[in-house]
Amino acid sequence: MIRHLVLFKLNDGVARDEPKVVAGVRAFEELGGLIPDLASWECGWNITDRPIAYDYAINSSVADTEALRRYLEHPAHQAGVGQWREFATWVIADYEF
């Protein structure tokens, strides 16, 4: 199994309740039911306020590197990433467990 972690940081001046952010969150919330290769899917806003904290996180898993590739290339994933690219930056980690 591969764990796929993503941490998002909203760009300066961008608020969680802006329509484009709300739409981006909705797109990611729906991915768990749209992409068959996802073995698990969790996402949500960070609940703590610390200077080093990121704002939003995805914690998901897939069976193997081919499933990860299919997930990353899936049109629904690409559409969500395209939305987030407009208002956030992110870091990722993919590891086997």
C-alpha positions as CSV (number, residue, x, y, z in Angstrom):
1,M,0.0,0.0,0.0
2,I,1.0,3.6,-0.6
3,R,0.0,6.5,1.6
4,H,-0.5,9.8,-0.3
5,L,-0.3,12.8,1.9
6,V,-0.9,16.4,0.8
7,L,-0.7,19.6,2.9
8,F,-2.1,22.8,1.4
9,K,-1.3,26.4,2.3
10,L,-3.7,29.1,1.2
11,N,-2.0,32.0,-0.6
12,D,-1.7,35.2,1.3
13,G,-5.0,37.1,1.5
14,V,-7.1,34.0,0.6
15,A,-9.9,33.1,3.0
16,R,-11.5,29.7,3.6
17,D,-15.0,31.0,2.8
18,E,-14.2,32.5,-0.6
19,P,-16.3,30.9,-3.3
20,K,-13.3,29.5,-5.2
21,V,-11.9,27.9,-2.0
22,V,-15.3,26.4,-1.1
23,A,-15.6,25.0,-4.7
24,G,-12.1,23.5,-4.4
25,V,-12.9,21.9,-1.1
26,R,-16.1,20.4,-2.6
27,A,-14.1,19.0,-5.5
28,F,-11.7,17.3,-3.2
29,E,-14.4,16.0,-0.8
30,E,-16.0,14.3,-3.8
31,L,-12.9,12.5,-5.0
32,G,-13.2,9.6,-2.6
33,G,-16.3,8.5,-4.3
34,L,-15.2,9.2,-7.9
35,I,-11.8,7.4,-8.2
36,P,-12.0,3.6,-7.9
37,D,-8.2,3.3,-7.2
38,L,-8.5,5.0,-3.8
39,A,-8.4,2.5,-1.0
40,S,-9.0,5.3,1.6
41,W,-9.7,9.0,1.4
42,E,-9.8,11.7,4.1
43,C,-9.6,15.4,3.8
44,G,-10.3,18.4,5.9
45,W,-9.3,21.8,7.3
46,N,-6.6,22.0,9.9
47,I,-8.1,22.7,13.3
48,T,-5.1,24.3,15.0
49,D,-3.6,27.7,14.6
50,R,0.2,27.5,14.7
51,P,2.7,29.5,12.6
52,I,4.1,26.3,10.9
53,A,0.7,24.7,10.3
54,Y,-0.8,24.1,6.8
55,D,-4.4,24.9,6.2
56,Y,-5.9,21.8,4.6
57,A,-4.9,18.2,4.3
58,I,-5.5,15.1,2.2
59,N,-4.7,11.6,3.6
60,S,-5.3,8.8,1.2
61,S,-4.0,5.4,0.2
62,V,-3.8,3.3,-2.9
63,A,-2.7,-0.3,-3.6
64,D,0.5,0.3,-5.5
65,T,2.5,2.7,-7.8
66,E,0.2,2.0,-10.8
67,A,-2.9,2.8,-8.7
68,L,-1.2,6.1,-7.6
69,R,-0.4,6.9,-11.2
70,R,-4.0,6.3,-12.3
71,Y,-5.3,8.4,-9.3
72,L,-2.9,11.3,-10.2
73,E,-4.0,11.2,-13.9
74,H,-7.7,10.8,-13.2
75,P,-9.7,13.7,-14.7
76,A,-11.5,14.4,-11.4
77,H,-8.2,14.7,-9.6
78,Q,-6.7,16.9,-12.3
79,A,-9.8,19.2,-12.2
80,G,-9.5,19.6,-8.4
81,V,-5.8,20.3,-8.6
82,G,-6.5,22.9,-11.3
83,Q,-8.9,24.7,-8.9
84,W,-6.4,24.6,-5.9
85,R,-3.6,25.9,-8.1
86,E,-5.4,29.2,-8.3
87,F,-5.3,29.9,-4.6
88,A,-2.9,27.6,-2.7
89,T,0.5,25.9,-2.7
90,W,1.2,22.4,-1.3
91,V,3.7,19.7,-0.4
92,I,3.3,16.0,-0.8
93,A,4.7,12.8,0.5
94,D,4.1,9.3,-0.9
95,Y,5.4,6.3,1.1
96,E,4.8,2.6,1.3
97,F,3.3,1.1,4.4
